[in-house]
Amino acid sequence: MQSQRDELIEIITKFAESGWDLIDAPAKTWLRTKDNSEESKTAAIELISAIEKADQECGSCGCEFDLLYKKALAMKNLIAPTGGI
């Protein structure tokens, strides 16, 4: 069975491969720094903000990412290194 963190990493990897500047750059940064709590603090804040904005701008357009934004936001406590922001 897949852990929530593994599922989140898969979702964020899809964001990183999206080609949409709003979400792919913060996703790539978070993936690169996710295992370093000091470096990932800023990356986590930026990624959560980008996901929230992407969800507002595109969260109901019908694309494959619509549900992924919502899933990632539901797990945002796993994005932040300290368990939440």
Backbone as ProteinMPNN parsed JSONL, in Angstrom:
{"seq_chain_A": "MQSQRDELIEIITKFAESGWDLIDAPAKTWLRTKDNSEESKTAAIELISAIEKADQECGSCGCEFDLLYKKALAMKNLIAPTGGI", "coords_chain_A": {"N_chain_A": [[0.838, -1.182, 0.0], [0.529, 2.207, -0.805], [2.128, 4.978, 0.719], [0.886, 8.095, 2.102], [2.725, 10.153, 1.773], [4.312, 9.179, -0.338], [2.362, 9.143, -2.344], [1.857, 11.892, -2.475], [4.362, 12.804, -3.387], [4.362, 11.658, -5.944], [2.24, 13.121, -7.098], [3.257, 15.743, -6.973], [5.456, 15.415, -8.586], [4.176, 15.103, -11.04], [3.174, 17.702, -11.28], [5.615, 19.011, -11.572], [6.339, 18.191, -14.075], [4.55, 19.397, -15.698], [4.854, 21.643, -17.338], [3.787, 24.109, -16.946], [4.596, 27.168, -15.861], [3.763, 28.361, -13.456], [3.328, 26.275, -11.646], [5.22, 24.238, -12.148], [7.948, 25.017, -11.647], [8.056, 25.661, -8.783], [7.374, 23.104, -7.884], [9.49, 21.484, -8.807], [11.594, 22.61, -7.34], [10.793, 22.0, -4.702], [10.805, 19.177, -4.817], [13.523, 18.747, -5.156], [14.554, 19.676, -2.742], [13.171, 18.492, -0.673], [14.037, 16.648, 1.278], [15.684, 17.993, 2.953], [15.317, 19.744, 5.676], [15.798, 22.471, 6.342], [16.303, 23.797, 3.837], [13.965, 23.144, 2.545], [11.902, 24.569, 3.707], [11.28, 27.197, 2.675], [10.754, 26.398, 0.066], [8.524, 24.773, 0.459], [6.567, 26.594, 1.336], [6.363, 28.202, -0.943], [5.529, 26.297, -2.818], [3.033, 25.406, -1.804], [1.597, 27.798, -1.971], [1.666, 28.148, -4.77], [0.212, 25.887, -5.618], [-2.281, 26.458, -4.498], [-2.922, 28.788, -5.959], [-2.906, 27.751, -8.57], [-5.022, 25.972, -8.353], [-7.113, 27.777, -7.986], [-7.047, 29.152, -10.439], [-7.243, 27.136, -12.368], [-8.523, 24.952, -11.385], [-10.976, 23.788, -12.005], [-11.197, 23.237, -14.654], [-11.326, 20.911, -16.026], [-9.119, 19.445, -16.672], [-6.493, 16.948, -16.177], [-5.203, 17.707, -13.87], [-6.92, 18.95, -12.093], [-8.151, 17.439, -9.932], [-5.812, 16.652, -8.725], [-4.677, 18.989, -7.668], [-6.423, 19.48, -5.548], [-6.089, 17.151, -4.024], [-3.385, 17.383, -3.327], [-3.457, 19.75, -1.809], [-5.008, 18.866, 0.295], [-3.182, 17.329, 1.551], [-1.275, 19.07, 2.454], [0.026, 19.389, 4.865], [2.005, 17.502, 4.764], [3.736, 18.511, 2.939], [5.05, 20.671, 4.065], [7.953, 20.863, 6.054], [7.841, 20.828, 8.839], [5.494, 19.744, 9.491], [3.379, 21.365, 8.993], [2.136, 24.598, 8.058]], "CA_chain_A": [[0.0, 0.0, 0.0], [1.302, 3.42, -0.962], [1.955, 5.947, 1.798], [0.416, 9.411, 1.656], [3.895, 10.919, 1.319], [4.651, 8.685, -1.679], [1.326, 9.644, -3.244], [2.11, 13.315, -2.633], [5.547, 12.954, -4.246], [3.914, 11.368, -7.311], [1.437, 14.258, -7.552], [4.139, 16.892, -7.176], [6.257, 15.089, -9.772], [3.33, 15.444, -12.203], [3.191, 19.167, -11.381], [6.947, 19.392, -12.06], [6.411, 17.83, -15.497], [3.381, 19.98, -16.363], [5.195, 22.672, -18.308], [3.133, 25.362, -16.553], [5.557, 27.852, -14.992], [3.183, 28.628, -12.144], [3.393, 25.116, -10.75], [6.337, 23.307, -12.337], [9.186, 25.465, -10.987], [8.008, 25.385, -7.34], [7.345, 21.652, -7.659], [10.861, 20.991, -8.995], [12.393, 23.051, -6.195], [10.407, 21.211, -3.528], [11.295, 17.805, -4.991], [14.973, 18.774, -4.981], [14.933, 20.035, -1.368], [12.206, 17.921, 0.277], [14.662, 15.867, 2.343], [16.511, 18.9, 3.745], [14.277, 20.552, 6.316], [16.089, 23.911, 6.264], [16.104, 24.258, 2.463], [12.61, 22.897, 2.054], [10.916, 25.454, 4.325], [10.854, 28.191, 1.691], [10.185, 25.666, -1.072], [7.191, 24.306, 0.855], [5.668, 27.754, 1.333], [6.156, 28.592, -2.345], [4.76, 25.259, -3.498], [1.645, 25.46, -1.343], [1.02, 28.997, -2.576], [1.485, 27.882, -6.203], [-0.886, 24.926, -5.776], [-3.524, 27.192, -4.219], [-3.191, 29.669, -7.1], [-3.243, 26.897, -9.71], [-6.367, 25.453, -8.11], [-8.046, 28.883, -8.241], [-7.052, 29.506, -11.863], [-7.441, 26.015, -13.284], [-8.991, 23.801, -10.613], [-12.236, 23.205, -12.466], [-11.2, 23.334, -16.121], [-11.55, 19.588, -16.603], [-7.863, 18.762, -16.998], [-6.091, 15.894, -15.245], [-4.638, 18.279, -12.655], [-7.964, 19.485, -11.21], [-8.239, 16.627, -8.724], [-4.496, 16.589, -8.093], [-4.518, 20.187, -6.827], [-7.205, 19.287, -4.333], [-5.442, 16.103, -3.24], [-2.144, 17.935, -2.769], [-3.811, 20.699, -0.754], [-5.487, 18.093, 1.44], [-1.994, 16.747, 2.193], [-0.246, 20.104, 2.553], [0.826, 19.201, 6.078], [3.15, 16.667, 4.408], [4.642, 19.318, 2.117], [5.843, 21.478, 4.989], [8.848, 19.981, 6.811], [7.549, 20.797, 10.267], [4.167, 19.176, 9.662], [2.342, 22.346, 8.72], [2.529, 26.009, 7.967]], "C_chain_A": [[0.889, 1.253, 0.0], [1.04, 4.395, 0.192], [1.446, 7.27, 1.226], [1.581, 10.239, 1.13], [4.314, 10.481, -0.084], [3.643, 9.171, -2.71], [1.539, 11.137, -3.522], [3.298, 13.556, -3.554], [5.184, 12.667, -5.7], [3.123, 12.539, -7.9], [2.339, 15.446, -7.868], [5.078, 16.655, -8.354], [5.464, 15.399, -11.043], [3.273, 16.96, -12.391], [4.515, 19.627, -11.999], [7.105, 19.129, -13.553], [5.321, 18.505, -16.322], [3.714, 20.977, -17.456], [4.55, 24.018, -18.012], [4.024, 26.028, -15.516], [5.036, 28.077, -13.578], [3.443, 27.488, -11.167], [4.646, 24.268, -10.945], [7.624, 23.744, -11.647], [9.137, 25.244, -9.474], [8.001, 23.883, -7.027], [8.747, 21.061, -7.796], [11.739, 21.381, -7.816], [12.073, 22.223, -4.963], [10.933, 19.787, -3.643], [12.8, 17.724, -4.734], [15.372, 18.972, -3.511], [14.108, 19.334, -0.292], [12.835, 17.166, 1.44], [15.617, 16.692, 3.211], [15.575, 19.907, 4.401], [14.557, 22.047, 6.242], [15.794, 24.456, 4.874], [14.656, 24.135, 2.022], [11.563, 23.822, 2.66], [10.377, 26.474, 3.332], [10.188, 27.507, 0.502], [8.76, 25.206, -0.763], [6.181, 25.442, 0.812], [5.339, 28.155, -0.098], [5.308, 27.57, -3.086], [3.29, 25.294, -3.08], [0.93, 26.665, -1.951], [0.731, 28.777, -4.068], [0.327, 26.913, -6.446], [-2.225, 25.623, -5.533], [-3.901, 28.09, -5.391], [-3.598, 28.855, -8.33], [-4.659, 26.344, -9.566], [-7.411, 26.537, -8.377], [-8.174, 29.166, -9.734], [-7.504, 28.37, -12.769], [-8.105, 24.814, -12.622], [-10.305, 23.19, -11.033], [-12.347, 23.258, -13.988], [-11.45, 21.991, -16.8], [-10.277, 18.843, -16.955], [-7.514, 17.747, -15.914], [-5.588, 16.436, -13.909], [-5.691, 18.761, -11.661], [-8.034, 18.733, -9.881], [-6.908, 16.596, -7.979], [-4.223, 17.815, -7.223], [-5.209, 19.97, -5.489], [-6.588, 18.22, -3.425], [-4.182, 16.646, -2.564], [-2.449, 18.911, -1.635], [-4.331, 19.987, 0.488], [-4.325, 17.471, 2.216], [-0.905, 17.788, 2.433], [0.565, 20.026, 3.837], [2.035, 18.307, 5.816], [4.159, 17.405, 3.537], [5.595, 20.1, 3.008], [6.679, 20.576, 5.894], [8.53, 19.864, 8.291], [6.146, 20.268, 10.533], [3.058, 20.181, 9.458], [2.888, 23.753, 8.686], [1.432, 26.838, 8.565]], "O_chain_A": [[1.878, 1.325, 0.729], [-0.104, 4.612, 0.592], [1.559, 7.529, 0.028], [1.433, 10.953, 0.138], [4.635, 11.32, -0.925], [4.016, 9.565, -3.815], [1.415, 11.588, -4.661], [3.239, 14.431, -4.418], [5.653, 13.365, -6.599], [3.315, 12.903, -9.06], [2.196, 16.079, -8.914], [5.452, 17.602, -9.046], [6.026, 15.903, -12.015], [3.317, 17.451, -13.519], [4.534, 20.521, -12.845], [7.917, 19.773, -14.217], [5.178, 18.222, -17.512], [2.943, 21.142, -18.401], [4.752, 24.974, -18.761], [4.189, 25.508, -14.412], [5.795, 27.991, -12.613], [3.744, 27.72, -9.996], [5.099, 23.632, -9.993], [8.332, 22.897, -11.104], [10.085, 24.69, -8.917], [8.561, 23.453, -6.019], [9.147, 20.224, -6.986], [12.541, 20.575, -7.343], [12.981, 21.789, -4.253], [11.455, 19.243, -2.67], [13.288, 16.748, -4.164], [16.419, 18.484, -3.087], [14.332, 19.569, 0.896], [12.216, 17.055, 2.498], [16.278, 16.153, 4.098], [15.094, 20.827, 3.74], [13.617, 22.828, 6.09], [15.108, 25.469, 4.741], [14.176, 24.932, 1.215], [10.433, 23.86, 2.173], [9.165, 26.605, 3.164], [9.174, 27.985, -0.006], [7.891, 25.249, -1.633], [5.069, 25.273, 0.312], [4.182, 28.416, -0.428], [4.458, 27.939, -3.896], [2.403, 25.219, -3.93], [-0.214, 26.556, -2.393], [-0.323, 29.173, -4.565], [-0.451, 27.101, -7.381], [-3.186, 25.406, -6.27], [-5.068, 28.149, -5.777], [-4.527, 29.229, -9.046], [-5.401, 26.26, -10.544], [-8.472, 26.253, -8.931], [-9.274, 29.393, -10.237], [-8.086, 28.615, -13.826], [-8.234, 23.762, -13.247], [-10.716, 22.171, -10.477], [-13.445, 23.317, -14.54], [-11.748, 21.934, -17.993], [-10.335, 17.731, -17.48], [-8.159, 17.694, -14.867], [-5.55, 15.704, -12.921], [-5.373, 18.961, -10.488], [-7.978, 19.351, -8.818], [-6.879, 16.523, -6.75], [-3.608, 17.699, -6.162], [-4.642, 20.245, -4.432], [-6.569, 18.372, -2.204], [-3.944, 16.4, -1.382], [-1.768, 18.898, -0.61], [-4.118, 20.452, 1.607], [-4.464, 17.128, 3.39], [0.262, 17.434, 2.598], [1.679, 20.546, 3.894], [3.001, 18.352, 6.577], [5.306, 16.975, 3.411], [6.793, 20.18, 2.739], [6.151, 19.612, 6.449], [8.92, 18.887, 8.929], [5.658, 20.332, 11.662], [1.897, 19.874, 9.729], [3.959, 24.047, 9.217], [1.535, 28.064, 8.603]]}, "name": "protein", "num_of_chains": 1, "seq": "MQSQRDELIEIITKFAESGWDLIDAPAKTWLRTKDNSEESKTAAIELISAIEKADQECGSCGCEFDLLYKKALAMKNLIAPTGGI"}
